[in-house]
Amino acid sequence: MDTEVSTTFSIGEVATAVEMSAHALRFYEREGLLVGPIDRTAGGRRRYTQVDVDWIQICTKLRESGMPLVELQRFAALVRQGPGNESERLALLDAHRDRVNQQIHALEQARKVIEWKTGIYRQHVQDGNAVGLWDPTRNTVPD
């Protein structure tokens, strides 16, 4: 007989661990984003397992990276279905990774422009000369 007691966590403990509100956790549950039902105590309080916490952390990273809710719901549904749909999961994650990579590239390009422009302003501040700052496109915008 297995005598190991599995550790469970309250909604408050999980909220702290994943840095999200209890309200957001309940939203995730309502929207079908979790991979299994959340157990409840006799008094109706939610009890999460470490697997639940780990899954919520994956979900939050996917949402933070811009995965649409409908895609996250689809991903969770595929995981809940169990083995046999790994190629669908992979395709969903590949498409999301490609979007994230495009966002990273766009942000890197934006950072180049910001660094170029702050360099111009920094030089003018250092020189004590604001001549030419009225032209926002002075010099060439970097590629």
Phi and psi in radians as a Rosetta constraint file:
Dihedral C 1 N 2 CA 2 C 2 CIRCULARHARMONIC -1.410 0.35
Dihedral N 2 CA 2 C 2 N 3 CIRCULARHARMONIC 2.039 0.35
Dihedral C 2 N 3 CA 3 C 3 CIRCULARHARMONIC -1.741 0.35
Dihedral N 3 CA 3 C 3 N 4 CIRCULARHARMONIC 0.006 0.35
Dihedral C 3 N 4 CA 4 C 4 CIRCULARHARMONIC -1.190 0.35
Dihedral N 4 CA 4 C 4 N 5 CIRCULARHARMONIC 2.259 0.35
Dihedral C 4 N 5 CA 5 C 5 CIRCULARHARMONIC -1.658 0.35
Dihedral N 5 CA 5 C 5 N 6 CIRCULARHARMONIC 2.179 0.35
Dihedral C 5 N 6 CA 6 C 6 CIRCULARHARMONIC -1.431 0.35
Dihedral N 6 CA 6 C 6 N 7 CIRCULARHARMONIC 2.434 0.35
Dihedral C 6 N 7 CA 7 C 7 CIRCULARHARMONIC -1.380 0.35
Dihedral N 7 CA 7 C 7 N 8 CIRCULARHARMONIC 2.371 0.35
Dihedral C 7 N 8 CA 8 C 8 CIRCULARHARMONIC -2.148 0.35
Dihedral N 8 CA 8 C 8 N 9 CIRCULARHARMONIC 2.847 0.35
Dihedral C 8 N 9 CA 9 C 9 CIRCULARHARMONIC -2.269 0.35
Dihedral N 9 CA 9 C 9 N 10 CIRCULARHARMONIC 2.543 0.35
Dihedral C 9 N 10 CA 10 C 10 CIRCULARHARMONIC -1.335 0.35
Dihedral N 10 CA 10 C 10 N 11 CIRCULARHARMONIC 2.910 0.35
Dihedral C 10 N 11 CA 11 C 11 CIRCULARHARMONIC -1.081 0.35
Dihedral N 11 CA 11 C 11 N 12 CIRCULARHARMONIC -0.621 0.35
Dihedral C 11 N 12 CA 12 C 12 CIRCULARHARMONIC -1.151 0.35
Dihedral N 12 CA 12 C 12 N 13 CIRCULARHARMONIC -0.721 0.35
Dihedral C 12 N 13 CA 13 C 13 CIRCULARHARMONIC -1.136 0.35
Dihedral N 13 CA 13 C 13 N 14 CIRCULARHARMONIC -0.716 0.35
Dihedral C 13 N 14 CA 14 C 14 CIRCULARHARMONIC -1.193 0.35
Dihedral N 14 CA 14 C 14 N 15 CIRCULARHARMONIC -0.735 0.35
Dihedral C 14 N 15 CA 15 C 15 CIRCULARHARMONIC -0.986 0.35
Dihedral N 15 CA 15 C 15 N 16 CIRCULARHARMONIC -0.766 0.35
Dihedral C 15 N 16 CA 16 C 16 CIRCULARHARMONIC -1.145 0.35
Dihedral N 16 CA 16 C 16 N 17 CIRCULARHARMONIC -0.774 0.35
Dihedral C 16 N 17 CA 17 C 17 CIRCULARHARMONIC -1.119 0.35
Dihedral N 17 CA 17 C 17 N 18 CIRCULARHARMONIC -0.650 0.35
Dihedral C 17 N 18 CA 18 C 18 CIRCULARHARMONIC -1.774 0.35
Dihedral N 18 CA 18 C 18 N 19 CIRCULARHARMONIC 0.060 0.35
Dihedral C 18 N 19 CA 19 C 19 CIRCULARHARMONIC 0.988 0.35
Dihedral N 19 CA 19 C 19 N 20 CIRCULARHARMONIC 0.919 0.35
Dihedral C 19 N 20 CA 20 C 20 CIRCULARHARMONIC -2.527 0.35
Dihedral N 20 CA 20 C 20 N 21 CIRCULARHARMONIC 2.772 0.35
Dihedral C 20 N 21 CA 21 C 21 CIRCULARHARMONIC -1.337 0.35
Dihedral N 21 CA 21 C 21 N 22 CIRCULARHARMONIC 2.768 0.35
Dihedral C 21 N 22 CA 22 C 22 CIRCULARHARMONIC -1.052 0.35
Dihedral N 22 CA 22 C 22 N 23 CIRCULARHARMONIC -0.637 0.35
Dihedral C 22 N 23 CA 23 C 23 CIRCULARHARMONIC -1.038 0.35
Dihedral N 23 CA 23 C 23 N 24 CIRCULARHARMONIC -0.766 0.35
Dihedral C 23 N 24 CA 24 C 24 CIRCULARHARMONIC -1.138 0.35
Dihedral N 24 CA 24 C 24 N 25 CIRCULARHARMONIC -0.665 0.35
Dihedral C 24 N 25 CA 25 C 25 CIRCULARHARMONIC -1.101 0.35
Dihedral N 25 CA 25 C 25 N 26 CIRCULARHARMONIC -0.729 0.35
Dihedral C 25 N 26 CA 26 C 26 CIRCULARHARMONIC -1.134 0.35
Dihedral N 26 CA 26 C 26 N 27 CIRCULARHARMONIC -0.646 0.35
Dihedral C 26 N 27 CA 27 C 27 CIRCULARHARMONIC -1.069 0.35
Dihedral N 27 CA 27 C 27 N 28 CIRCULARHARMONIC -0.816 0.35
Dihedral C 27 N 28 CA 28 C 28 CIRCULARHARMONIC -0.982 0.35
Dihedral N 28 CA 28 C 28 N 29 CIRCULARHARMONIC -0.734 0.35
Dihedral C 28 N 29 CA 29 C 29 CIRCULARHARMONIC -1.147 0.35
Dihedral N 29 CA 29 C 29 N 30 CIRCULARHARMONIC -0.825 0.35
Dihedral C 29 N 30 CA 30 C 30 CIRCULARHARMONIC -1.057 0.35
Dihedral N 30 CA 30 C 30 N 31 CIRCULARHARMONIC -0.630 0.35
Dihedral C 30 N 31 CA 31 C 31 CIRCULARHARMONIC -1.467 0.35
Dihedral N 31 CA 31 C 31 N 32 CIRCULARHARMONIC 0.050 0.35
Dihedral C 31 N 32 CA 32 C 32 CIRCULARHARMONIC 1.295 0.35
Dihedral N 32 CA 32 C 32 N 33 CIRCULARHARMONIC 0.531 0.35
Dihedral C 32 N 33 CA 33 C 33 CIRCULARHARMONIC -1.572 0.35
Dihedral N 33 CA 33 C 33 N 34 CIRCULARHARMONIC -0.197 0.35
Dihedral C 33 N 34 CA 34 C 34 CIRCULARHARMONIC -1.590 0.35
Dihedral N 34 CA 34 C 34 N 35 CIRCULARHARMONIC 2.714 0.35
Dihedral C 34 N 35 CA 35 C 35 CIRCULARHARMONIC -1.577 0.35
Dihedral N 35 CA 35 C 35 N 36 CIRCULARHARMONIC -0.123 0.35
Dihedral C 35 N 36 CA 36 C 36 CIRCULARHARMONIC -2.684 0.35
Dihedral N 36 CA 36 C 36 N 37 CIRCULARHARMONIC 2.883 0.35
Dihedral C 36 N 37 CA 37 C 37 CIRCULARHARMONIC -1.201 0.35
Dihedral N 37 CA 37 C 37 N 38 CIRCULARHARMONIC 2.550 0.35
Dihedral C 37 N 38 CA 38 C 38 CIRCULARHARMONIC -1.540 0.35
Dihedral N 38 CA 38 C 38 N 39 CIRCULARHARMONIC 2.179 0.35
Dihedral C 38 N 39 CA 39 C 39 CIRCULARHARMONIC -1.138 0.35
Dihedral N 39 CA 39 C 39 N 40 CIRCULARHARMONIC 2.740 0.35
Dihedral C 39 N 40 CA 40 C 40 CIRCULARHARMONIC -2.270 0.35
Dihedral N 40 CA 40 C 40 N 41 CIRCULARHARMONIC 2.616 0.35
Dihedral C 40 N 41 CA 41 C 41 CIRCULARHARMONIC -1.309 0.35
Dihedral N 41 CA 41 C 41 N 42 CIRCULARHARMONIC 3.006 0.35
Dihedral C 41 N 42 CA 42 C 42 CIRCULARHARMONIC -1.018 0.35
Dihedral N 42 CA 42 C 42 N 43 CIRCULARHARMONIC -0.495 0.35
Dihedral C 42 N 43 CA 43 C 43 CIRCULARHARMONIC -1.498 0.35
Dihedral N 43 CA 43 C 43 N 44 CIRCULARHARMONIC 0.038 0.35
Dihedral C 43 N 44 CA 44 C 44 CIRCULARHARMONIC 1.558 0.35
Dihedral N 44 CA 44 C 44 N 45 CIRCULARHARMONIC 0.081 0.35
Dihedral C 44 N 45 CA 45 C 45 CIRCULARHARMONIC -1.413 0.35
Dihedral N 45 CA 45 C 45 N 46 CIRCULARHARMONIC 2.426 0.35
Dihedral C 45 N 46 CA 46 C 46 CIRCULARHARMONIC -1.166 0.35
Dihedral N 46 CA 46 C 46 N 47 CIRCULARHARMONIC 2.491 0.35
Dihedral C 46 N 47 CA 47 C 47 CIRCULARHARMONIC -2.305 0.35
Dihedral N 47 CA 47 C 47 N 48 CIRCULARHARMONIC 2.037 0.35
Dihedral C 47 N 48 CA 48 C 48 CIRCULARHARMONIC -1.718 0.35
Dihedral N 48 CA 48 C 48 N 49 CIRCULARHARMONIC 2.605 0.35
Dihedral C 48 N 49 CA 49 C 49 CIRCULARHARMONIC -1.748 0.35
Dihedral N 49 CA 49 C 49 N 50 CIRCULARHARMONIC 3.017 0.35
Dihedral C 49 N 50 CA 50 C 50 CIRCULARHARMONIC -1.105 0.35
Dihedral N 50 CA 50 C 50 N 51 CIRCULARHARMONIC -0.607 0.35
Dihedral C 50 N 51 CA 51 C 51 CIRCULARHARMONIC -1.056 0.35
Dihedral N 51 CA 51 C 51 N 52 CIRCULARHARMONIC -0.736 0.35
Dihedral C 51 N 52 CA 52 C 52 CIRCULARHARMONIC -1.066 0.35
Dihedral N 52 CA 52 C 52 N 53 CIRCULARHARMONIC -0.789 0.35
Dihedral C 52 N 53 CA 53 C 53 CIRCULARHARMONIC -1.086 0.35
Dihedral N 53 CA 53 C 53 N 54 CIRCULARHARMONIC -0.801 0.35
Dihedral C 53 N 54 CA 54 C 54 CIRCULARHARMONIC -1.072 0.35
Dihedral N 54 CA 54 C 54 N 55 CIRCULARHARMONIC -0.744 0.35
Dihedral C 54 N 55 CA 55 C 55 CIRCULARHARMONIC -1.124 0.35
Dihedral N 55 CA 55 C 55 N 56 CIRCULARHARMONIC -0.744 0.35
Dihedral C 55 N 56 CA 56 C 56 CIRCULARHARMONIC -1.071 0.35
Dihedral N 56 CA 56 C 56 N 57 CIRCULARHARMONIC -0.665 0.35
Dihedral C 56 N 57 CA 57 C 57 CIRCULARHARMONIC -1.129 0.35
Dihedral N 57 CA 57 C 57 N 58 CIRCULARHARMONIC -0.668 0.35
Dihedral C 57 N 58 CA 58 C 58 CIRCULARHARMONIC -1.100 0.35
Dihedral N 58 CA 58 C 58 N 59 CIRCULARHARMONIC -0.821 0.35
Dihedral C 58 N 59 CA 59 C 59 CIRCULARHARMONIC -1.027 0.35
Dihedral N 59 CA 59 C 59 N 60 CIRCULARHARMONIC -0.756 0.35
Dihedral C 59 N 60 CA 60 C 60 CIRCULARHARMONIC -1.147 0.35
Dihedral N 60 CA 60 C 60 N 61 CIRCULARHARMONIC -0.649 0.35
Dihedral C 60 N 61 CA 61 C 61 CIRCULARHARMONIC -1.173 0.35
Dihedral N 61 CA 61 C 61 N 62 CIRCULARHARMONIC -0.685 0.35
Dihedral C 61 N 62 CA 62 C 62 CIRCULARHARMONIC -1.135 0.35
Dihedral N 62 CA 62 C 62 N 63 CIRCULARHARMONIC -0.725 0.35
Dihedral C 62 N 63 CA 63 C 63 CIRCULARHARMONIC -1.164 0.35
Dihedral N 63 CA 63 C 63 N 64 CIRCULARHARMONIC -0.761 0.35
Dihedral C 63 N 64 CA 64 C 64 CIRCULARHARMONIC -1.058 0.35
Dihedral N 64 CA 64 C 64 N 65 CIRCULARHARMONIC -0.518 0.35
Dihedral C 64 N 65 CA 65 C 65 CIRCULARHARMONIC -1.522 0.35
Dihedral N 65 CA 65 C 65 N 66 CIRCULARHARMONIC 0.091 0.35
Dihedral C 65 N 66 CA 66 C 66 CIRCULARHARMONIC 1.694 0.35
Dihedral N 66 CA 66 C 66 N 67 CIRCULARHARMONIC 0.185 0.35
Dihedral C 66 N 67 CA 67 C 67 CIRCULARHARMONIC -1.148 0.35
Dihedral N 67 CA 67 C 67 N 68 CIRCULARHARMONIC 2.211 0.35
Dihedral C 67 N 68 CA 68 C 68 CIRCULARHARMONIC -1.082 0.35
Dihedral N 68 CA 68 C 68 N 69 CIRCULARHARMONIC 2.597 0.35
Dihedral C 68 N 69 CA 69 C 69 CIRCULARHARMONIC -0.962 0.35
Dihedral N 69 CA 69 C 69 N 70 CIRCULARHARMONIC -0.742 0.35
Dihedral C 69 N 70 CA 70 C 70 CIRCULARHARMONIC -1.096 0.35
Dihedral N 70 CA 70 C 70 N 71 CIRCULARHARMONIC -0.622 0.35
Dihedral C 70 N 71 CA 71 C 71 CIRCULARHARMONIC -1.256 0.35
Dihedral N 71 CA 71 C 71 N 72 CIRCULARHARMONIC -0.678 0.35
Dihedral C 71 N 72 CA 72 C 72 CIRCULARHARMONIC -1.138 0.35
Dihedral N 72 CA 72 C 72 N 73 CIRCULARHARMONIC -0.672 0.35
Dihedral C 72 N 73 CA 73 C 73 CIRCULARHARMONIC -1.079 0.35
Dihedral N 73 CA 73 C 73 N 74 CIRCULARHARMONIC -0.753 0.35
Dihedral C 73 N 74 CA 74 C 74 CIRCULARHARMONIC -1.105 0.35
Dihedral N 74 CA 74 C 74 N 75 CIRCULARHARMONIC -0.753 0.35
Dihedral C 74 N 75 CA 75 C 75 CIRCULARHARMONIC -1.074 0.35
Dihedral N 75 CA 75 C 75 N 76 CIRCULARHARMONIC -0.823 0.35
Dihedral C 75 N 76 CA 76 C 76 CIRCULARHARMONIC -1.067 0.35
Dihedral N 76 CA 76 C 76 N 77 CIRCULARHARMONIC -0.711 0.35
Dihedral C 76 N 77 CA 77 C 77 CIRCULARHARMONIC -1.088 0.35
Dihedral N 77 CA 77 C 77 N 78 CIRCULARHARMONIC -0.725 0.35
Dihedral C 77 N 78 CA 78 C 78 CIRCULARHARMONIC -1.107 0.35
Dihedral N 78 CA 78 C 78 N 79 CIRCULARHARMONIC -0.736 0.35
Dihedral C 78 N 79 CA 79 C 79 CIRCULARHARMONIC -1.120 0.35
Dihedral N 79 CA 79 C 79 N 80 CIRCULARHARMONIC -0.740 0.35
Dihedral C 79 N 80 CA 80 C 80 CIRCULARHARMONIC -1.075 0.35
Dihedral N 80 CA 80 C 80 N 81 CIRCULARHARMONIC -0.568 0.35
Dihedral C 80 N 81 CA 81 C 81 CIRCULARHARMONIC -1.157 0.35
Dihedral N 81 CA 81 C 81 N 82 CIRCULARHARMONIC -0.387 0.35
Dihedral C 81 N 82 CA 82 C 82 CIRCULARHARMONIC 1.577 0.35
Dihedral N 82 CA 82 C 82 N 83 CIRCULARHARMONIC -2.914 0.35
Dihedral C 82 N 83 CA 83 C 83 CIRCULARHARMONIC -1.039 0.35
Dihedral N 83 CA 83 C 83 N 84 CIRCULARHARMONIC 2.679 0.35
Dihedral C 83 N 84 CA 84 C 84 CIRCULARHARMONIC 1.999 0.35
Dihedral N 84 CA 84 C 84 N 85 CIRCULARHARMONIC -0.218 0.35
Dihedral C 84 N 85 CA 85 C 85 CIRCULARHARMONIC -2.138 0.35
Dihedral N 85 CA 85 C 85 N 86 CIRCULARHARMONIC 0.439 0.35
Dihedral C 85 N 86 CA 86 C 86 CIRCULARHARMONIC -1.039 0.35
Dihedral N 86 CA 86 C 86 N 87 CIRCULARHARMONIC -0.603 0.35
Dihedral C 86 N 87 CA 87 C 87 CIRCULARHARMONIC -1.149 0.35
Dihedral N 87 CA 87 C 87 N 88 CIRCULARHARMONIC -0.599 0.35
Dihedral C 87 N 88 CA 88 C 88 CIRCULARHARMONIC -1.189 0.35
Dihedral N 88 CA 88 C 88 N 89 CIRCULARHARMONIC -0.727 0.35
Dihedral C 88 N 89 CA 89 C 89 CIRCULARHARMONIC -1.078 0.35
Dihedral N 89 CA 89 C 89 N 90 CIRCULARHARMONIC -0.784 0.35
Dihedral C 89 N 90 CA 90 C 90 CIRCULARHARMONIC -1.069 0.35
Dihedral N 90 CA 90 C 90 N 91 CIRCULARHARMONIC -0.765 0.35
Dihedral C 90 N 91 CA 91 C 91 CIRCULARHARMONIC -1.090 0.35
Dihedral N 91 CA 91 C 91 N 92 CIRCULARHARMONIC -0.724 0.35
Dihedral C 91 N 92 CA 92 C 92 CIRCULARHARMONIC -1.100 0.35
Dihedral N 92 CA 92 C 92 N 93 CIRCULARHARMONIC -0.793 0.35
Dihedral C 92 N 93 CA 93 C 93 CIRCULARHARMONIC -1.221 0.35
Dihedral N 93 CA 93 C 93 N 94 CIRCULARHARMONIC -0.649 0.35
Dihedral C 93 N 94 CA 94 C 94 CIRCULARHARMONIC -1.060 0.35
Dihedral N 94 CA 94 C 94 N 95 CIRCULARHARMONIC -0.799 0.35
Dihedral C 94 N 95 CA 95 C 95 CIRCULARHARMONIC -1.089 0.35
Dihedral N 95 CA 95 C 95 N 96 CIRCULARHARMONIC -0.703 0.35
Dihedral C 95 N 96 CA 96 C 96 CIRCULARHARMONIC -1.182 0.35
Dihedral N 96 CA 96 C 96 N 97 CIRCULARHARMONIC -0.738 0.35
Dihedral C 96 N 97 CA 97 C 97 CIRCULARHARMONIC -1.040 0.35
Dihedral N 97 CA 97 C 97 N 98 CIRCULARHARMONIC -0.707 0.35
Dihedral C 97 N 98 CA 98 C 98 CIRCULARHARMONIC -1.078 0.35
Dihedral N 98 CA 98 C 98 N 99 CIRCULARHARMONIC -0.723 0.35
Dihedral C 98 N 99 CA 99 C 99 CIRCULARHARMONIC -1.121 0.35
Dihedral N 99 CA 99 C 99 N 100 CIRCULARHARMONIC -0.724 0.35
Dihedral C 99 N 100 CA 100 C 100 CIRCULARHARMONIC -1.102 0.35
Dihedral N 100 CA 100 C 100 N 101 CIRCULARHARMONIC -0.740 0.35
Dihedral C 100 N 101 CA 101 C 101 CIRCULARHARMONIC -1.085 0.35
Dihedral N 101 CA 101 C 101 N 102 CIRCULARHARMONIC -0.669 0.35
Dihedral C 101 N 102 CA 102 C 102 CIRCULARHARMONIC -1.130 0.35
Dihedral N 102 CA 102 C 102 N 103 CIRCULARHARMONIC -0.712 0.35
Dihedral C 102 N 103 CA 103 C 103 CIRCULARHARMONIC -1.117 0.35
Dihedral N 103 CA 103 C 103 N 104 CIRCULARHARMONIC -0.740 0.35
Dihedral C 103 N 104 CA 104 C 104 CIRCULARHARMONIC -1.068 0.35
Dihedral N 104 CA 104 C 104 N 105 CIRCULARHARMONIC -0.772 0.35
Dihedral C 104 N 105 CA 105 C 105 CIRCULARHARMONIC -1.058 0.35
Dihedral N 105 CA 105 C 105 N 106 CIRCULARHARMONIC -0.796 0.35
Dihedral C 105 N 106 CA 106 C 106 CIRCULARHARMONIC -1.089 0.35
Dihedral N 106 CA 106 C 106 N 107 CIRCULARHARMONIC -0.703 0.35
Dihedral C 106 N 107 CA 107 C 107 CIRCULARHARMONIC -1.171 0.35
Dihedral N 107 CA 107 C 107 N 108 CIRCULARHARMONIC -0.657 0.35
Dihedral C 107 N 108 CA 108 C 108 CIRCULARHARMONIC -1.108 0.35
Dihedral N 108 CA 108 C 108 N 109 CIRCULARHARMONIC -0.694 0.35
Dihedral C 108 N 109 CA 109 C 109 CIRCULARHARMONIC -1.138 0.35
Dihedral N 109 CA 109 C 109 N 110 CIRCULARHARMONIC -0.738 0.35
Dihedral C 109 N 110 CA 110 C 110 CIRCULARHARMONIC -1.097 0.35
Dihedral N 110 CA 110 C 110 N 111 CIRCULARHARMONIC -0.704 0.35
Dihedral C 110 N 111 CA 111 C 111 CIRCULARHARMONIC -1.100 0.35
Dihedral N 111 CA 111 C 111 N 112 CIRCULARHARMONIC -0.648 0.35
Dihedral C 111 N 112 CA 112 C 112 CIRCULARHARMONIC -1.056 0.35
Dihedral N 112 CA 112 C 112 N 113 CIRCULARHARMONIC -0.761 0.35
Dihedral C 112 N 113 CA 113 C 113 CIRCULARHARMONIC -1.123 0.35
Dihedral N 113 CA 113 C 113 N 114 CIRCULARHARMONIC -0.756 0.35
Dihedral C 113 N 114 CA 114 C 114 CIRCULARHARMONIC -1.104 0.35
Dihedral N 114 CA 114 C 114 N 115 CIRCULARHARMONIC -0.765 0.35
Dihedral C 114 N 115 CA 115 C 115 CIRCULARHARMONIC -1.117 0.35
Dihedral N 115 CA 115 C 115 N 116 CIRCULARHARMONIC -0.696 0.35
Dihedral C 115 N 116 CA 116 C 116 CIRCULARHARMONIC -1.088 0.35
Dihedral N 116 CA 116 C 116 N 117 CIRCULARHARMONIC -0.851 0.35
Dihedral C 116 N 117 CA 117 C 117 CIRCULARHARMONIC -1.200 0.35
Dihedral N 117 CA 117 C 117 N 118 CIRCULARHARMONIC -0.698 0.35
Dihedral C 117 N 118 CA 118 C 118 CIRCULARHARMONIC -1.169 0.35
Dihedral N 118 CA 118 C 118 N 119 CIRCULARHARMONIC -0.536 0.35
Dihedral C 118 N 119 CA 119 C 119 CIRCULARHARMONIC -1.100 0.35
Dihedral N 119 CA 119 C 119 N 120 CIRCULARHARMONIC -0.711 0.35
Dihedral C 119 N 120 CA 120 C 120 CIRCULARHARMONIC -1.093 0.35
Dihedral N 120 CA 120 C 120 N 121 CIRCULARHARMONIC -0.852 0.35
Dihedral C 120 N 121 CA 121 C 121 CIRCULARHARMONIC -1.124 0.35
Dihedral N 121 CA 121 C 121 N 122 CIRCULARHARMONIC -0.698 0.35
Dihedral C 121 N 122 CA 122 C 122 CIRCULARHARMONIC -1.057 0.35
Dihedral N 122 CA 122 C 122 N 123 CIRCULARHARMONIC -0.750 0.35
Dihedral C 122 N 123 CA 123 C 123 CIRCULARHARMONIC -1.130 0.35
Dihedral N 123 CA 123 C 123 N 124 CIRCULARHARMONIC -0.742 0.35
Dihedral C 123 N 124 CA 124 C 124 CIRCULARHARMONIC -1.123 0.35
Dihedral N 124 CA 124 C 124 N 125 CIRCULARHARMONIC -0.709 0.35
Dihedral C 124 N 125 CA 125 C 125 CIRCULARHARMONIC -1.132 0.35
Dihedral N 125 CA 125 C 125 N 126 CIRCULARHARMONIC -0.763 0.35
Dihedral C 125 N 126 CA 126 C 126 CIRCULARHARMONIC -1.097 0.35
Dihedral N 126 CA 126 C 126 N 127 CIRCULARHARMONIC -0.692 0.35
Dihedral C 126 N 127 CA 127 C 127 CIRCULARHARMONIC -1.412 0.35
Dihedral N 127 CA 127 C 127 N 128 CIRCULARHARMONIC -0.240 0.35
Dihedral C 127 N 128 CA 128 C 128 CIRCULARHARMONIC 1.223 0.35
Dihedral N 128 CA 128 C 128 N 129 CIRCULARHARMONIC 0.512 0.35
Dihedral C 128 N 129 CA 129 C 129 CIRCULARHARMONIC -2.296 0.35
Dihedral N 129 CA 129 C 129 N 130 CIRCULARHARMONIC 2.032 0.35
Dihedral C 129 N 130 CA 130 C 130 CIRCULARHARMONIC -1.715 0.35
Dihedral N 130 CA 130 C 130 N 131 CIRCULARHARMONIC 0.116 0.35
Dihedral C 130 N 131 CA 131 C 131 CIRCULARHARMONIC -1.089 0.35
Dihedral N 131 CA 131 C 131 N 132 CIRCULARHARMONIC 2.315 0.35
Dihedral C 131 N 132 CA 132 C 132 CIRCULARHARMONIC 1.581 0.35
Dihedral N 132 CA 132 C 132 N 133 CIRCULARHARMONIC -0.178 0.35
Dihedral C 132 N 133 CA 133 C 133 CIRCULARHARMONIC -1.282 0.35
Dihedral N 133 CA 133 C 133 N 134 CIRCULARHARMONIC -0.273 0.35
Dihedral C 133 N 134 CA 134 C 134 CIRCULARHARMONIC -1.162 0.35
Dihedral N 134 CA 134 C 134 N 135 CIRCULARHARMONIC -0.381 0.35
Dihedral C 134 N 135 CA 135 C 135 CIRCULARHARMONIC -1.601 0.35
Dihedral N 135 CA 135 C 135 N 136 CIRCULARHARMONIC 1.820 0.35
Dihedral C 135 N 136 CA 136 C 136 CIRCULARHARMONIC -1.222 0.35
Dihedral N 136 CA 136 C 136 N 137 CIRCULARHARMONIC -0.221 0.35
Dihedral C 136 N 137 CA 137 C 137 CIRCULARHARMONIC -1.906 0.35
Dihedral N 137 CA 137 C 137 N 138 CIRCULARHARMONIC 0.195 0.35
Dihedral C 137 N 138 CA 138 C 138 CIRCULARHARMONIC -0.900 0.35
Dihedral N 138 CA 138 C 138 N 139 CIRCULARHARMONIC 2.440 0.35
Dihedral C 138 N 139 CA 139 C 139 CIRCULARHARMONIC 1.247 0.35
Dihedral N 139 CA 139 C 139 N 140 CIRCULARHARMONIC -2.869 0.35
Dihedral C 139 N 140 CA 140 C 140 CIRCULARHARMONIC -1.938 0.35
Dihedral N 140 CA 140 C 140 N 141 CIRCULARHARMONIC 2.365 0.35
Dihedral C 140 N 141 CA 141 C 141 CIRCULARHARMONIC -1.200 0.35
Dihedral N 141 CA 141 C 141 N 142 CIRCULARHARMONIC 2.293 0.35
Dihedral C 141 N 142 CA 142 C 142 CIRCULARHARMONIC -1.209 0.35
Dihedral N 142 CA 142 C 142 N 143 CIRCULARHARMONIC 2.714 0.35
